[in-house]
């Protein structure tokens, strides 16, 4: 998946990867399975991402990442399409 935008990001590569998978509509367990890590590791990456960005929800993190160009807009549209 080519989610990463052109703008430098404060996120670690793994944090960005987890957000990318969420943007593609993966659920937390699916993210863990795809990356070969535990559900608790995924939750830790997301918790650290929220803390680093000063936000409360994963959705806010996704929106900020797209707004700032850390993730491409078309990545987010995948999860919106899945939700419809």
DSSP file (Angstrom, degrees, kcal/mol; ACC not computed):
  #  RESIDUE AA STRUCTURE BP1 BP2  ACC     N-H-->O    O-->H-N    N-H-->O    O-->H-N    TCO  KAPPA ALPHA  PHI   PSI    X-CA   Y-CA   Z-CA
    1    1 A X              0   0    0      0, 0.0     2,-1.0     0, 0.0     3,-0.3   0.000 360.0 360.0 360.0 130.4    0.0    0.0    0.0
    2    2 A X        +     0   0    0      1,-0.2    73,-0.1    18,-0.1    70,-0.0  -0.731 360.0 135.3-104.2  84.1    1.3    3.4   -1.0
    3    3 A X        +     0   0    0     -2,-1.0    69,-3.1    68,-0.1    -1,-0.2   0.734  30.9 108.0-100.3 -28.9   -0.2    5.6    1.6
    4    4 A X  B     -A   71   0A   0     -3,-0.3    67,-0.3    67,-0.2    66,-0.1  -0.283  57.9-143.8 -66.1 132.6    2.7    7.8    2.7
    5    5 A X        -     0   0    0     65,-2.5    65,-0.1     2,-0.2    67,-0.1  -0.102  24.8-104.7 -80.6-175.2    2.5   11.4    1.5
    6    6 A X  S    S+     0   0    0     65,-0.1     2,-0.3    63,-0.1    64,-0.1   0.687  90.9  93.5 -86.3 -20.7    5.3   13.7    0.4
    7    7 A X  S    S-     0   0    0     62,-1.4    -2,-0.2     1,-0.1    61,-0.0  -0.565  86.1-108.0 -79.7 133.0    5.4   15.8    3.6
    8    8 A X        -     0   0    0     -2,-0.3     2,-0.3     1,-0.1    -1,-0.1  -0.318  39.5-148.1 -57.5 141.2    7.8   14.7    6.3
    9    9 A X        -     0   0    0      2,-0.2    -1,-0.1    61,-0.1     7,-0.0  -0.846  22.5-140.9-116.9 147.4    5.9   13.2    9.3
   10   10 A X  S    S+     0   0    0     -2,-0.3     2,-0.2     2,-0.0    -1,-0.1   0.541  78.0 100.7 -78.5  -5.6    6.6   13.2   13.0
   11   11 A X  S    S-     0   0    0      1,-0.1    -2,-0.2     2,-0.1     2,-0.1  -0.477  79.5-114.3 -81.3 149.2    5.3    9.6   13.1
   12   12 A X     >  -     0   0    0     -2,-0.2     4,-2.5     1,-0.1     5,-0.2  -0.386  34.9-105.7 -70.1 159.8    7.6    6.6   13.2
   13   13 A X  H  > S+     0   0    0      1,-0.2     4,-2.1     2,-0.2     5,-0.1   0.887 122.6  49.0 -55.3 -39.2    7.4    4.4   10.1
   14   14 A X  H  > S+     0   0    0      2,-0.2     4,-2.5     1,-0.2    -1,-0.2   0.896 109.0  51.6 -70.4 -39.4    5.4    1.8   12.0
   15   15 A X  H  > S+     0   0    0      1,-0.2     4,-2.3     2,-0.2    -2,-0.2   0.926 112.1  47.1 -61.0 -43.3    3.0    4.4   13.4
   16   16 A X  H  X S+     0   0    0     -4,-2.5     4,-2.5     1,-0.2    -2,-0.2   0.886 110.7  52.7 -64.6 -38.5    2.4    5.6    9.8
   17   17 A X  H  X S+     0   0    0     -4,-2.1     4,-2.2    -5,-0.2    -2,-0.2   0.910 108.8  49.2 -63.8 -43.0    2.0    2.0    8.6
   18   18 A X  H  X S+     0   0    0     -4,-2.5     4,-2.2     2,-0.2    -2,-0.2   0.925 112.4  47.9 -63.1 -44.7   -0.7    1.3   11.2
   19   19 A X  H  X S+     0   0    0     -4,-2.3     4,-2.7     1,-0.2    -2,-0.2   0.895 109.0  55.0 -62.5 -39.0   -2.6    4.5   10.3
   20   20 A X  H  X S+     0   0    0     -4,-2.5     4,-1.4     2,-0.2    -2,-0.2   0.929 108.6  47.3 -58.9 -46.3   -2.3    3.5    6.6
   21   21 A X  H  <>S+     0   0    0     -4,-2.2     5,-2.3     1,-0.2    -1,-0.2   0.891 111.6  50.6 -65.2 -39.1   -3.9    0.2    7.3
   22   22 A X  H ><5S+     0   0    0     -4,-2.2     3,-1.9     1,-0.2    -1,-0.2   0.906 107.1  55.0 -62.6 -40.3   -6.7    1.8    9.3
   23   23 A X  H 3<5S+     0   0    0     -4,-2.7    56,-1.4     1,-0.3    -1,-0.2   0.818 103.2  56.1 -62.1 -29.9   -7.2    4.2    6.5
   24   24 A X  T 3<5S-     0   0    0     -4,-1.4    -1,-0.3    54,-0.2    -2,-0.2   0.384 127.0-101.3 -83.6   4.5   -7.7    1.2    4.2
   25   25 A X  T < 5 +     0   0    0     -3,-1.9    -3,-0.2     1,-0.3    -2,-0.1   0.551  68.7 152.6  92.0   7.5  -10.5    0.0    6.4
   26   26 A X      < -     0   0    0     -5,-2.3    -1,-0.3     4,-0.1     2,-0.2  -0.455  40.3-131.5 -67.9 142.4   -8.6   -2.7    8.4
   27   27 A X     >  -     0   0    0     -2,-0.1     4,-2.5     1,-0.1     3,-0.3  -0.498  32.0 -98.2 -84.8 165.3   -9.9   -3.4   11.9
   28   28 A X  H  > S+     0   0    0      1,-0.3     4,-2.3     2,-0.2     5,-0.2   0.894 124.8  48.6 -55.0 -45.3   -7.4   -3.5   14.7
   29   29 A X  H  > S+     0   0    0      1,-0.2     4,-2.3     2,-0.2    -1,-0.3   0.857 111.1  50.9 -63.3 -35.2   -7.1   -7.3   14.7
   30   30 A X  H  > S+     0   0    0     -3,-0.3     4,-2.7     2,-0.2    -1,-0.2   0.868 108.1  52.3 -70.3 -36.7   -6.6   -7.3   10.9
   31   31 A X  H  X S+     0   0    0     -4,-2.5     4,-2.3     2,-0.2    -2,-0.2   0.939 110.7  48.4 -61.4 -46.7   -3.8   -4.7   11.3
   32   32 A X  H  X>S+     0   0    0     -4,-2.3     5,-2.3     1,-0.2     4,-1.3   0.928 113.5  46.4 -59.5 -47.0   -2.1   -7.0   13.9
   33   33 A X  H  <5S+     0   0    0     -4,-2.3     3,-0.3     1,-0.2    -1,-0.2   0.918 112.2  50.3 -62.7 -44.7   -2.4  -10.0   11.6
   34   34 A X  H  <5S+     0   0    0     -4,-2.7    -1,-0.2     1,-0.2    -2,-0.2   0.875 117.7  39.2 -61.8 -39.0   -1.2   -8.2    8.5
   35   35 A X  H  <5S-     0   0    0     -4,-2.3    -1,-0.2    -5,-0.2    -2,-0.2   0.566 108.5-121.6 -90.1  -9.2    1.9   -6.8   10.4
   36   36 A X  T  <5S+     0   0    0     -4,-1.3     2,-0.3    -3,-0.3    -3,-0.2   0.848  73.5 115.3  72.0  33.8    2.5  -10.0   12.3
   37   37 A X      < -     0   0    0     -5,-2.3    -1,-0.3    -6,-0.2    -2,-0.1  -0.788  69.4 -89.1-127.3 172.0    2.3   -8.3   15.7
   38   38 A X     >  -     0   0    0     -2,-0.3     4,-1.8     1,-0.1     3,-0.2  -0.365  31.4-115.7 -79.9 160.4   -0.1   -8.6   18.6
   39   39 A X  H  > S+     0   0    0      1,-0.2     4,-2.5     2,-0.2     5,-0.2   0.885 118.3  55.7 -58.8 -39.0   -3.4   -6.7   19.1
   40   40 A X  H  > S+     0   0    0      1,-0.2     4,-2.0     2,-0.2    -1,-0.2   0.844 104.0  53.3 -66.6 -31.8   -1.8   -5.0   22.1
   41   41 A X  H  > S+     0   0    0      2,-0.2     4,-2.6     1,-0.2    -1,-0.2   0.908 108.7  49.6 -66.9 -41.0    1.1   -3.8   20.1
   42   42 A X  H  X S+     0   0    0     -4,-1.8     4,-2.5     1,-0.2    -2,-0.2   0.937 111.1  49.6 -61.2 -46.0   -1.2   -2.2   17.6
   43   43 A X  H  X S+     0   0    0     -4,-2.5     4,-2.5     1,-0.2    -1,-0.2   0.874 110.1  51.4 -60.9 -37.0   -3.1   -0.5   20.4
   44   44 A X  H  X S+     0   0    0     -4,-2.0     4,-2.7     2,-0.2     5,-0.2   0.924 109.0  49.7 -66.4 -44.5    0.3    0.7   21.8
   45   45 A X  H  X S+     0   0    0     -4,-2.6     4,-2.1     1,-0.2    -2,-0.2   0.922 114.3  45.9 -58.3 -43.7    1.3    2.2   18.4
   46   46 A X  H  X S+     0   0    0     -4,-2.5     4,-2.7     2,-0.2    -2,-0.2   0.896 111.8  50.7 -68.4 -39.8   -2.1    3.9   18.2
   47   47 A X  H  X S+     0   0    0     -4,-2.5     4,-2.4     1,-0.2    -2,-0.2   0.923 112.2  47.0 -62.2 -44.5   -1.9    5.2   21.8
   48   48 A X  H  X S+     0   0    0     -4,-2.7     4,-2.7     2,-0.2    -1,-0.2   0.863 111.3  52.4 -65.6 -35.7    1.6    6.6   21.2
   49   49 A X  H  X S+     0   0    0     -4,-2.1     4,-2.2    -5,-0.2    -2,-0.2   0.940 110.5  46.9 -64.6 -47.4    0.4    8.2   17.9
   50   50 A X  H  X>S+     0   0    0     -4,-2.7     5,-2.5     1,-0.2     4,-1.0   0.917 114.9  47.0 -60.6 -43.3   -2.5    9.9   19.7
   51   51 A X  H ><5S+     0   0    0     -4,-2.4     3,-0.6     1,-0.2    -2,-0.2   0.931 111.2  50.8 -64.0 -45.7   -0.2   11.1   22.5
   52   52 A X  H 3<5S+     0   0    0     -4,-2.7    -1,-0.2     1,-0.2    -2,-0.2   0.869 117.3  39.6 -60.6 -37.8    2.4   12.3   20.1
   53   53 A X  H 3<5S-     0   0    0     -4,-2.2    -1,-0.2    -5,-0.2    -2,-0.2   0.530 108.8-122.2 -91.2  -7.0   -0.1   14.3   18.1
   54   54 A X  T <<5 +     0   0    0     -4,-1.0     2,-0.2    -3,-0.6    -3,-0.2   0.840  67.6 131.3  70.6  33.5   -2.1   15.5   21.1
   55   55 A X      < -     0   0    0     -5,-2.5    -1,-0.2    -6,-0.2    -2,-0.1  -0.721  54.8-144.9-118.4 166.5   -5.3   13.9   19.9
   56   56 A X  S    S+     0   0    0     -2,-0.2     2,-0.3    -3,-0.1    -6,-0.1   0.708  75.2  42.7-104.5 -24.2   -8.0   11.7   21.4
   57   57 A X     >  -     0   0    0      1,-0.1     4,-1.6    -7,-0.1     5,-0.1  -0.868  69.9-126.4-127.9 158.2   -9.2    9.4   18.6
   58   58 A X  H  > S+     0   0    0     -2,-0.3     4,-2.5     1,-0.2     5,-0.2   0.856 112.8  58.2 -65.1 -35.0   -7.7    7.4   15.8
   59   59 A X  H  > S+     0   0    0      1,-0.2     4,-2.6     2,-0.2    -1,-0.2   0.890 104.0  50.7 -63.4 -39.7  -10.0    9.2   13.4
   60   60 A X  H  > S+     0   0    0      2,-0.2     4,-2.5     1,-0.2    -1,-0.2   0.896 109.6  51.4 -63.3 -39.5   -8.6   12.5   14.4
   61   61 A X  H  X S+     0   0    0     -4,-1.6     4,-2.6     2,-0.2    -2,-0.2   0.917 110.6  48.1 -63.1 -44.0   -5.1   11.1   13.8
   62   62 A X  H  X S+     0   0    0     -4,-2.5     4,-2.3     2,-0.2     5,-0.2   0.934 112.3  48.8 -61.8 -46.5   -6.1    9.9   10.3
   63   63 A X  H  X S+     0   0    0     -4,-2.6     4,-2.8     1,-0.2    -2,-0.2   0.912 113.6  46.4 -61.3 -43.5   -7.7   13.3    9.5
   64   64 A X  H  X S+     0   0    0     -4,-2.5     4,-2.6     2,-0.2     6,-0.3   0.904 110.6  53.0 -65.7 -41.3   -4.6   15.2   10.7
   65   65 A X  H  <>S+     0   0    0     -4,-2.6     5,-2.3     2,-0.2     6,-1.7   0.894 114.2  42.1 -62.5 -40.2   -2.3   12.9    8.8
   66   66 A X  H ><5S+     0   0    0     -4,-2.3     3,-1.2     4,-0.2    -2,-0.2   0.932 113.8  52.1 -70.7 -45.9   -4.2   13.5    5.6
   67   67 A X  H 3<5S+     0   0    0     -4,-2.8    -2,-0.2     1,-0.3    -1,-0.2   0.881 113.5  44.1 -57.6 -40.3   -4.6   17.2    6.2
   68   68 A X  T 3<5S-     0   0    0     -4,-2.6    -1,-0.3    -5,-0.2    -2,-0.2   0.463 116.3-112.3 -87.1  -1.4   -0.8   17.6    6.8
   69   69 A X  T < 5S+     0   0    0     -3,-1.2   -62,-1.4    -4,-0.3    -3,-0.2   0.652  83.7 121.3  82.2  14.5    0.1   15.4    3.8
   70   70 A X  S   <S+     0   0    0     -5,-2.3   -65,-2.5    -6,-0.3     2,-0.3   0.812  82.1  29.5 -78.1 -30.5    1.6   12.6    5.9
   71   71 A X  B    S-A    4   0A   0     -6,-1.7    -2,-0.3   -67,-0.3   -67,-0.2  -0.954  95.9-107.0-124.0 147.9   -0.9   10.2    4.3
   72   72 A X    >>  -     0   0    0    -69,-3.1     3,-1.1    -2,-0.3     4,-0.9  -0.467  22.4-126.5 -74.4 145.2   -2.4   10.5    0.8
   73   73 A X  H 3> S+     0   0    0      1,-0.3     4,-1.5     2,-0.2     3,-0.5   0.856 107.4  61.4 -58.3 -38.7   -6.0   11.5    0.6
   74   74 A X  H 3> S+     0   0    0      1,-0.2     4,-0.9     2,-0.2    -1,-0.3   0.745  95.5  62.7 -67.1 -20.8   -7.0    8.5   -1.6
   75   75 A X  H X> S+     0   0    0     -3,-1.1     4,-0.9     1,-0.2     3,-0.7   0.934 104.0  47.1 -63.3 -45.9   -5.9    6.2    1.3
   76   76 A X  H 3X S+     0   0    0     -4,-0.9     4,-1.7    -3,-0.5     3,-0.4   0.842 103.2  62.0 -66.9 -33.6   -8.6    7.7    3.5
   77   77 A X  H 3X S+     0   0    0     -4,-1.5     4,-2.4     1,-0.2    -1,-0.2   0.795  94.7  64.0 -65.5 -25.9  -11.2    7.4    0.7
   78   78 A X  H <X S+     0   0    0     -4,-0.9     4,-1.9    -3,-0.7    -1,-0.2   0.931 105.5  43.3 -60.6 -45.4  -10.7    3.6    0.8
   79   79 A X  H  X S+     0   0    0    -56,-1.4     4,-1.5    -4,-0.9    -1,-0.2   0.844 112.3  53.2 -72.3 -31.4  -12.0    3.3    4.3
   80   80 A X  H  X S+     0   0    0     -4,-1.7     4,-0.8   -57,-0.2    -1,-0.2   0.898 108.7  49.9 -67.7 -39.2  -14.9    5.7    3.6
   81   81 A X  H >< S+     0   0    0     -4,-2.4     3,-0.7     1,-0.2    -2,-0.2   0.899 109.7  51.5 -63.4 -40.5  -15.9    3.6    0.7
   82   82 A X  H 3< S+     0   0    0     -4,-1.9    -1,-0.2     1,-0.2    -2,-0.2   0.826 105.9  55.5 -65.5 -32.0  -15.8    0.5    2.9
   83   83 A X  H 3<        0   0    0     -4,-1.5    -1,-0.2     1,-0.2    -2,-0.2   0.694 360.0 360.0 -75.9 -18.9  -18.0    2.2    5.5
   84   84 A X    <<        0   0    0     -4,-0.8    -1,-0.2    -3,-0.7    -2,-0.2   0.472 360.0 360.0 -79.5 360.0  -20.8    2.9    3.0
